[in-house]
Amino acid sequence: MNVPSRLAAIAASILLLVSAAVAGELRDYAPVKVAPHTWVIHGPLGDPSVANQGFMNNPAFVVTNDGVVVVDPGSSVQAGRMVLRQIRQLTDKPVTHVLNTHVHGDHWLGNQAIHDAYPRAKIMAHPEMIRVAHDSAAATWLDIMDRLTQGFTRDTRAIIPTIPLAENQRFTTGGIEFRIHAPEKAHSGTDIMIEVATESLLFLGDNVMNGRFGQMNDGTFAGNIAACDRALLLPAKIFVPGHGKTGGRENVSAYRNYLSSLFETVRREYDAGKKDYEMKETVKAAVAPYIGWEGFDLHFGRHISVAVLELEAM
């Protein structure tokens, strides 16, 4: 490693130690190597809380010849620092890029830690994610995380991406090419999926979750199903969901099956003239295999309501 890179790594390590002394640290979660150059830190499945310190997504990083590309560094500056500690255990290369998959703050508020340690790192996202974050989403998510963790994440600042990523855009860094897929009106309306062809890998964001459910208020069932179909058409073999364990095509198929089973059952019940509360038991029977997933009781009824609103808008 050349001298400037070594000095930068030392400076970043010192900054992390100083930062940890100033604020509470997030407990460490070990990264799992899922491909030759890619590691994923699988967060807990629950919603942000005091118990999980607000950390519950799947930060990941790809180590290239020139540096590290981080995907979704987590929900707070503390989460981002934890991600950097794990990276430092594996390489002293600098972080060169940060990619945010969508606007929900549990995935990107960790940008602050990366920016503090590596201010030249390029922070990138869907242009609509950048717009919505500036509009109100950043402040909303800072408040959500602070409230649900009872102040643990309070030192976090919103470092909003500055570089937009377009549909089918490609960029290469350190010998590894990244290709962007931007499905419309999927999980949030601000989504990208990131294909790393040399790794046979696809970062799905929250277009797919494994063993967990989240909100659908910002997206559409039809668009999310289409995003799953698109993912399944790609040659990837390794699929990294926004939440839950990394796996193969079966993870995408399972989540798609939930979305389509719920949406089509709601459609039939809606066409039969039923209200959302009247169709609940029928829809629940249609998605029975998913009742044990984290967040089912919280989100299932809301998903029905969102599906009805989507049908009414068609």
VENBEL-V307660 format. One record per residue. OMEGA is omega as a letter, one per 20 degrees, with the letter a starting at -180 (999 if undefined). NEAR is the number of other C-alpha atoms within 10 Angstrom. Layout:
((OMEGA	NEAR) (OMEGA	NEAR))
This chain:
((a	7) (a	6) (r	8) (r	9) (r	15) (r	14) (r	11) (r	16) (r	20) (a	13) (r	13) (r	20) (r	17) (a	13) (r	16) (r	20) (r	12) (a	11) (a	17) (r	15) (a	10) (a	10) (r	14) (a	13) (r	17) (r	21) (a	12) (r	13) (a	17) (r	17) (r	21) (r	13) (a	14) (r	17) (a	14) (a	11) (a	15) (r	20) (r	21) (r	23) (a	23) (a	23) (r	21) (a	18) (a	22) (r	18) (r	19) (a	21) (r	17) (a	17) (a	11) (r	16) (r	24) (a	30) (a	33) (r	24) (a	29) (r	28) (a	28) (r	26) (r	26) (a	23) (r	23) (r	19) (a	12) (a	15) (a	19) (r	24) (a	24) (r	28) (r	25) (a	27) (r	33) (a	31) (a	29) (r	33) (r	30) (r	30) (r	33) (r	27) (r	28) (r	24) (r	28) (r	22) (r	17) (r	17) (a	23) (r	15) (a	10) (a	11) (r	12) (r	18) (a	19) (r	24) (a	26) (a	21) (r	21) (r	23) (r	27) (a	33) (r	27) (a	28) (a	26) (a	21) (r	23) (a	26) (a	29) (a	33) (r	30) (r	29) (a	30) (a	26) (r	27) (a	28) (r	19) (a	17) (a	21) (a	18) (r	13) (r	13) (r	19) (a	17) (a	24) (r	20) (r	25) (a	27) (r	18) (r	17) (r	27) (a	22) (a	17) (r	14) (r	22) (a	15) (a	11) (a	10) (a	18) (r	23) (r	14) (a	13) (r	21) (r	21) (r	15) (a	17) (r	26) (a	21) (a	17) (r	17) (a	19) (r	14) (a	14) (a	21) (a	29) (a	17) (a	15) (r	21) (r	17) (r	20) (a	20) (r	21) (a	22) (a	14) (a	14) (r	16) (a	22) (r	15) (r	14) (r	11) (r	12) (r	14) (a	10) (r	10) (r	16) (r	13) (a	10) (a	18) (r	15) (r	19) (a	20) (r	21) (a	24) (a	21) (a	23) (r	19) (a	18) (a	24) (a	27) (a	25) (r	21) (a	25) (r	30) (r	31) (a	27) (a	23) (r	23) (a	19) (a	16) (r	14) (a	18) (a	15) (r	21) (r	25) (a	27) (a	24) (a	25) (r	28) (r	30) (r	29) (a	24) (r	22) (a	19) (r	21) (r	25) (a	19) (r	16) (a	21) (a	15) (a	14) (r	20) (r	23) (a	24) (a	18) (r	18) (r	27) (r	25) (r	18) (r	27) (r	24) (r	14) (r	13) (a	24) (r	17) (a	9) (a	13) (a	12) (r	19) (a	14) (a	19) (a	25) (r	29) (r	24) (r	28) (a	27) (a	22) (r	20) (a	20) (a	15) (a	16) (a	14) (r	12) (r	22) (a	24) (a	17) (a	17) (r	22) (a	22) (r	16) (a	16) (a	21) (r	16) (r	17) (a	22) (a	25) (r	15) (r	21) (r	26) (a	19) (a	13) (r	19) (r	18) (r	11) (r	10) (a	11) (r	14) (a	15) (a	20) (r	10) (a	12) (a	18) (a	19) (r	9) (r	14) (r	22) (r	18) (a	14) (a	17) (a	17) (a	11) (a	11) (a	19) (a	14) (a	11) (r	13) (r	18) (a	17) (a	17) (a	12) (a	12) (a	16) (a	21) (r	16) (r	17) (r	23) (a	24) (r	19) (r	21) (r	26) (r	18) (r	14) (r	16) (r	17) (a	10) (a	7) (999	5))
